[in-house]
């Protein structure tokens, strides 16, 4: 390496850069894609769990209301008519 002329050294540096730049860009692209894929999966998991929990809360709330209606005897069904007349 020490015996190279300046032009040979320049060509050697250019060849190393031509090999290393695509490898570095592929590596960076892979890291960024992996980061955003993991972030997307994490957010999907959080929103999915939140929606399941919210659904369970609503079901329990509805069941509790129906149970109270049955307990109080106020579960009379109406015919849908106008009660104001």
C-alpha positions in Angstrom: 0.0 0.0 0.0 2.9 2.4 0.7 4.4 1.8 -2.8 1.3 3.1 -4.6 1.4 6.2 -6.8 -1.1 8.9 -5.9 -3.3 7.9 -8.9 -3.3 4.3 -7.8 -4.1 5.3 -4.2 -7.0 7.5 -5.5 -8.3 4.6 -7.6 -8.0 2.3 -4.6 -10.0 4.7 -2.3 -12.6 5.1 -5.0 -13.0 1.4 -5.3 -13.4 1.0 -1.6 -16.0 3.7 -1.5 -17.9 2.1 -4.5 -18.1 -1.1 -2.5 -18.8 0.3 0.9 -21.4 3.0 0.1 -24.1 0.6 -1.2 -23.5 -1.7 1.8 -23.9 1.1 4.2 -27.0 2.4 2.5 -28.6 -1.1 2.5 -27.7 -1.4 6.2 -29.3 2.0 7.1 -32.4 1.2 5.0 -32.8 -2.1 6.8 -32.5 -0.5 10.2 -35.0 2.2 9.4 -37.5 -0.2 7.9 -37.1 -2.6 10.9 -37.7 0.3 13.3 -40.9 1.5 11.7 -42.2 -2.1 11.2 -41.6 -2.8 14.9 -43.2 0.5 15.9 -46.3 -0.3 13.7 -46.7 -3.7 15.2 -46.4 -2.2 18.7 -49.0 0.4 18.1 -51.3 -2.2 16.5 -50.9 -4.4 19.6 -51.7 -1.5 21.9 -54.8 -0.3 20.0 -56.0 -3.9 19.7 -55.7 -4.5 23.4 -57.3 -1.2 24.2 -60.3 -1.9 21.9 -60.7 -5.4 23.4 -60.7 -3.9 26.9 -63.1 -1.2 25.9 -65.4 -3.8 24.4 -65.3 -5.9 27.6 -66.1 -2.8 29.7 -69.1 -2.0 27.5 -70.4 -5.6 27.6 -70.1 -5.6 31.4 -71.8 -2.2 31.6 -74.7 -3.4 29.4 -75.1 -6.6 31.4 -75.1 -4.7 34.7 -77.8 -2.3 33.3 -79.9 -5.3 32.2 -79.5 -7.0 35.5 -80.6 -3.9 37.4 -83.6 -3.6 35.1 -84.6 -7.2 35.8 -83.9 -6.7 39.5 -86.1 -3.6 39.8 -88.8 -5.0 37.6 -88.6 -2.1 35.1 -87.9 -4.1 32.0 -91.4 -3.6 30.6 -91.4 -3.5 26.8 -93.3 -0.9 25.0 -95.0 -1.1 21.6 -93.1 1.9 20.3 -96.2 4.1 20.3 -96.4 7.7 21.3 -96.8 8.0 25.1 -97.5 11.8 25.0 -101.0 11.5 23.6 
